[in-house]
Amino acid sequence: MLLEQFLQFFTFSHIMLIVYVLNALIAFGLIFFDDKSPTATMAWIMILFMVPVLGLFLYLILSQNIARQQIFKMTEDEKHGLGTLLDWQKEAVKDEIPDDSEELLSRWREMISMNLDYADALLTGNESVDMVFDGKEMFDRLCRDIENARYTIKICYYIVRDDFVGRRLIELLTQKAREGVKVRLLVDALGSRSIGNRALREFRKAGGQCAYFFKPLIRHMYFRINYRNHRKLAIIDNDIGYIGGFNIAKEYLGYKRKFGYWRDTQLVIRGNAVASLNERFYQDWRYASGEDLHLIDQSMKYAFKARSGDIPIQIISCGPESEKEEVKMAFMKMITGAKKNIFIQTPYLVPDTPMIESLVMAARSGIDIRIMIPSIPDHPFVYRTTLYNAGRLIKEGVKFYIYDNGFLHAKTMTVDGELCTAGSTNFDIRSFKLNFESNAFIYDEEVTSRMNEQFLKDMEHCRPYTQKDRDEISVYEKAAESISRLLTEIL
């Protein structure tokens, strides 16, 4: 009845006029009052006027400014505690790491200082860093560490699927909660939407706690769909820390026919970097759950050890709550600091102009840059843009390799056999600006050597992607790439 009355007064033409006026007002606001990049602004204006109704809907759900909401608030006491540690380390870097030495830390002194100042990333000493490249091995190891847990288990994943892999994890966490272990499970509301109250009923009865990041008020109505907690973290007994690219679902163990073997990278760390992972987890947990926790007490008191090895690591996180793009800045510092080689693995190559220019500058300086991408697209628009960007960089001397042994999901970079990084951050604008991400940056030749060895092994399952391949692409493929690249900043 209400709809009929509405349509009596408003024809389709009236409705479209209202939509166009709203779109024009939004476009005006984007130009004069928003701080989006020119490319993103033009992409949104194009969408608003080419597909006005859909464009208006997409803008309303995809273009919120999370930075203005200050979702990760710290108390004055917490700010003071973290600030004191950072100030102490900044002075220690100046006093204890000479800038005229050939030692590894001296060579990367500027990057360490930048990350301390720009990303609040403490430099920690660590006992060991293990790398796991196979999904089944990673999941088996995580389950063993959970089974051996005695005090606390903290899990944060973008995807925990309601399949046999996700159910196995929840069953194990339920068992540990019954044993009296403090278990917290944090998942992204969109990525883990298949895990509902029914799947978690026994877990909660056993005393386990679960929180959804950006949980919608009404199920399946995701008005913050563009902002995802993409981190993959696990902290066991404040002693073992996991960070990498694996999620908890059958495809990550190679059980999905579409993708086949799943090639990814997970770091398992023992040492003071676990305190940094703790802090990151508790900030996310406090926001998502509403639980009142003191960050310094929780992250440092129980995880920081006076003696914890000599592998230097900085944990860097980024997200739309900050406009600084901390992980991207660290990536760029690695690239511009390279003297010999850069090896990159990424499922998506959708970087912004400054990142492209950093790679071009390094390639034109004679640096051996090798970038490995998958052969199987899981997001067609993104994959087309990846190939387009590969074509741009091939012309500048960057070598590309397409992984043919399944799906490549690893997010890693190594420089000069000295410095490496792995985590959840893809080489794309979404990870730099829109997703909540975390990466470990490791200043160690032995650890970096192991990552390089795996890269070279993976090359055995790759085919080169060259200018000849680019010259042979069809008109349809060129058109698809051209359309996809226009949406680069909002993919």
N, C-alpha and C positions, 0 to 999 in steps of 0.2 A: 504493500500500500504506500509506504513512504517513498519507495523507489519510483512508483508510478507518478506520485505528486511531484517528485523532483524532476522527472523527465518532462512533465507538462510545462515547467518553467525554463528548463535548460535543455536546449537541443545539443546535438553532437558538436555543432559549430561553436556554440557557447563554451562548452567544456574545453574544446581544443584551444579556444582563445585564452581561456583562463590558464591552461597549461603553458602556452607560449609566453604569456605575461610573466608567470612564475619563473619560467626558465630564463627569460630575459633579465629578471631581477637577480637571479642566482648568478648569471653570467656577469652582470655588472658588479656584484659582490666579489666574484672570483678575481676580476681584473683590478679592482681598486682597494679591496679590504682583506684579501686572503694572501697568505705568504707561500702558496704553492709555487713550484717552479713554473717558468713559462711553458714548458712542454706539457706538464700536467694540466695547467690551466687551459691550454688550447685543446687538449684531448677531451676534457670535460665539456667545453663549449661545443665541440664537434658532436659529441654524443647527445647533449641536451637539445640540439636543433635538428640533428639527423633522425633521431628516434625519440621524439619529445616526451611521450608518456613513459616509455621504459627508461629513458634517460633521467627523468625527474625521479622515478622510483629508485634507480641505481644510485643517484647522487645522494638521496636522503639516507640510504643505508650504508653507503661505502665511503662517504666523505666527511665523517666526523673528525673533529680535532681532539684526540685523546690528550695531547700535551697540555691543553688548558685545564684539564680535570685533575691533574696532579694525583694520580691514583696511588703512587708509591710515596706516601708521606713518611717522614722520619721525625721523631721527637728531637728536641734540642739536645737531649742527653746522647741520643744515638748519633746525631750529626757531629757532636763534639768528639765522641769516642772514635768514629771513623776518621774524622778530620785530623785528630792527633796522630793516628797510625799513618795516614797518608803524608802528613808533614814530616814525620820522623823518617819515612822512607825516602822522601824527596831529598832531604839533607844527606841521608846515607848514600844515595846514588851519586850525589855531587862529590862527597868526601871519599867514598870507597871504590868507585868505578872510574878509573882514569879515562880521559878522552883521547889519550895518545898511545894506547896500548893495542896490541894485536889480539888480545884475548877476546873471546866471543862476546861476553857481556859488555866490554868496552866498545866493540864494534856496533852493538845495538843499543848503546846507552841512550841515544836520543829517542829511540822508539819506546824504551822502558819509561823514560821521563814523560813522554807525551801521554802514554797510557795511564800513568799515575795522575797526571794533572788533568787530563781531558776526560778519562773514563773512570776515574777513582778505582783503578785496578791495582791492587796490592801485588807486589812481587814476592812470591812464596818459594820456599825450598821444599823439595819433595823427594821421597825415597824411591819411587818407581812409577813408570808410565808403561802400561801394557796396551797393545793395540790389538783389536779384534776386527777382522774384516769379513767374517761370515756370520749370517744371521742366526743359524742354529747354534753355533758356538757361543755367540753373544748371549742368546737367551738362556742356554744351559748354564753359562757362568753366572748370569744375573740370578737365576733361580738358586744356584748353589750358595751364593753369597746371602741371599734372602733366607734360605734354610738355616744358615749358620749364624744369622743375626741374633744378638742377645739383648739389645737395648732399644735401638730406634731404626726405623726404615722410613725413608722419605723418597717418594716416587713422583716425578713430574714428566708427563709425556703429552705430546700433541695428540697422538692417536693411541687409544687403547680400544681395540675392536672387540665386539661381542662375538668372537669366534673361538676356536679351541685354544688359540694362543692367549688371547685376552682372558678367557675363563681360567686357564691354568694359572696365570699370574694372580688373579683375584682369589682363587682357591688357596694359593700359597700365602698370600697376604692375610687371608682370613685365619688360616692355621696359626700364623705367627701372632696375630692379635689375640687369639685364644690363649696363647702361651704367655701373654703379658707384655709382649713387645709393643712399643708405641709405634703405630703405623699410620702414616699420613699419605694419602693418594690424591694428587692434584692432576687434573686433566683439563684440556681445552674443551669447552662446551660444544663447539662445532666439530672439531676433529674426532672427539669421542662421544658423539651424539647417540651412538648405538648402545652405550652403557647407561642404562637407566636404573631406577630404584629397585626393580626386580633383581637385576644382576648383582646389586650391591647389598641386598637385604641381609644375607648371612654375614657379610663382611662388617656391616654396621652393628649387627647384633653382637658380634664378637668383640666389639670395642674399637674397630678400625674407623678412621675418619677419612672422609672424602669431600673434596671441594671441586667445583667446576669454575674455570676461569671464564668470565663474561657469560655467566649463565643467564639465559633469557627469562623474563618474567613469565612468558607463555612458551611452553615447549615448542621447539622448531621455528620460533619466530626470532631470528637472529638479526637484530638491528645493528650489531657490531660485527657483522660477518667479515668485514675487511680487515679486522684486527685479531690476530690469532696468537695464542701462546704456543709458539713453535718449538720451545725448548724441549730437550730430551735429557733429563737429569735423574740420577739415583744416588742417594747417599745412605750407606749402610753403617750403622754404629759409629757415625762420625769418623770413620776410619777409611772407608773405600768410597771413591767418587766416580760415577759414570757420567760421561758427556760425549755426545756424538750425534749421528744421524739416524740411528735405528729407532723405529716406533715398535709398538706391541700389537702385531697383527700378522696373519699368516703370510701375506705377500713379502714381509720383511725377512721371513725364513725361507723364501723361495717356493712357497706352496700355491702361487697363483699363476695359472698358465699364461696369462697375458704378458707377464713380466719375466717369467722363468727365474733364473738365478738372480738373487738380489745382492749386488756388491755395494757395501757400505763401510763406514769406518766408525769405530767406537773406541774411546780412550777410557782406560780404567786406571785411576790415579790413587796413589797412597801418599799422603803428605799434607802440607798446609794449604794447598789449593782446595782441599775439602772444606776448609773454613770459608773460603770465598763461594764455593758452591752452596754451602749452607746458607750464607747470607742471601744469595740470590733466591734460593728456594723459599726462605722464610718471608722475604718481601712479597713474592708472588702469593704464597699461602695466606699471609695476613690479609692481603687485599681480597682474595677470593673467598676465604672462609669467615673473615671477620673476627678470627681469634686474636686475642690481645697477647702479643708476644714481644719481648724486648730483643731486638735484632742482635745487639752486641753480645748479650748473654747467651743467646741461642747459637749464634754462628761462630763466635770466637772461644767462649768459655769451654765448650765441650769438644771443639774440633782442632783448635790451634795447639801445636806441640812445639816445645822449645827447641828440640832437635828433630829435624824431619827431612834430612837428605839434602843433596846439592843439585837437584834438577830444578832450574828456575822456571816458574810458570806464572803467567798472569791470566786470570779469568776475566774476560770482557763481555759485557751484556749490552744489548741495545733494544730499543723498542719505540713505539710511537708516543710513549710518555715523555720522551726526550727528543729534541730536534737536532741533536748533535751527531747522530749516526756513528756511534763509537766504534763498532766493528768495522764498518767501511773505512773509517779513517786509519785504523790499524792495518787493514789490508793494503791501503794505498801506501802507507809508510813502508811496509814490507817490499812492495813492488818497486818503489822509487829508491830503496836502499840496496837493491840487488846489484851484485857485481858480476855474477857468472850465469846463474840459471834460476828459473822460476817454473815449478811444476804445479799445475792446478787441476783438481778434479771437481766437477760441479754438474748436477743434473740440469741446471738452468743457467743460461748465460744472458742475462738481461740487465747489464750494468748501466749506470747513467753516464753522461758525457765525461765528467772528471775521471771516472774509473777507466773508461775507454782510452782517454788521453794518457793516463798513467801507463797503461799497457803499451800503447803506441810509442811513448817516449822510451820505455825500457827496451822494446824490440829494436827501435832505431838506434839505440846505444850499443847494440851488439849482444844483448842478453839473450840467452837461449830460453825462450818461453814455449812451454808445451802445455796445451789445455786439452783435457779429456772430457768428452761429453757422451751421453748415452745414444744408442741407436733407436731406442723405443720411446716414442713420445707418450707421456702420461697427461700432458695438457697441450692440446694441439696449437693454440695461439702462442703459448710460451715457447714451444719447440720451434715453431716457425721463426720467432724472433731470435731464438738461440742460433739458428742456422744463418740468419741474416747478419747477426753480429759476428759470427765466425767468419763470414765472408769479408766483412770490413777489416777484421784483424789479420786474416790471411794475407791481404794485400800489403800489410805493414811488416810482414815477416814472422808472424806468430804461427807456430806449428800446431795443427789440430789433429786429434785422434778420436775416432768414434768407436766406443766400446761395444763389441758384438756378442758378448758372453752373457746376455741377460740385461738387467737394468742397472745402470750406474747411478747410485744415489749419494755417494760419498761427497763430502764438502771439505776438501783439504787444500792446503797450499804449503809448499816448501820453498825456501830461498837459500841458495848457495850451500846446501848441505849443513846449515847452521841453525836455522829457525824454521819452525813449522807451526801450523794451526789446524785444528779440527773442531767441529762442533755442529751446531744446527743451522748455521748461516749459509744460505745459498749465495751464489755470485749474481744476485739480482736486486732490483730496486725494492721489491716486496720485502725481502729479508732486511735490507738496509733501513727502510723507512716504516714499514707497516707491521711486520711481525715482531714478536718478542723473542729474541734469540740470545744464545750464549755460545762463546767459543773459548777454547784454551789456546794460549800462545806460549810455545815452549822453546826456550833458548838452550838447545842441547844438541850437539852433533850426533851422538849415538841414537837418540830418539828420532831425529830428523832423518838419519841414514836409514832407519827401519821403514819410515814412511816412504822414502825415495825408492827403496828396494821393492815395496809393494807396487808403487807406480810403474816401475819398469816391468814387473811381472804382468801387470794389467795391460801394458802395451803389447804383450804377446797375443792378447785377445782383441786387439784393435786394428782398424784399417785407417790409414791416413786420410784426412779430408783436406783436399787441395784446391788450388785455383781451377784445375781442370774439372773437378766435380762441380764447382760453382758455375763454370761456363756451360755445363750440360744440363742445368736445371730447366724445367719447362716454363712456359709462359704462365701457366696456372700457379706453379710454385712461386714464381716471382711475384705474382699478384697477391698470393696469400701472405708472403713475407712482408710485402709493402703495407698491407692492411694491418697486419699484426704489430708491426713496429710502431704504427701511429698510436697504439694503445700501451706502449712500453711503460709509461709512468703509472698506469692504473691496473696493470696485469697482476 
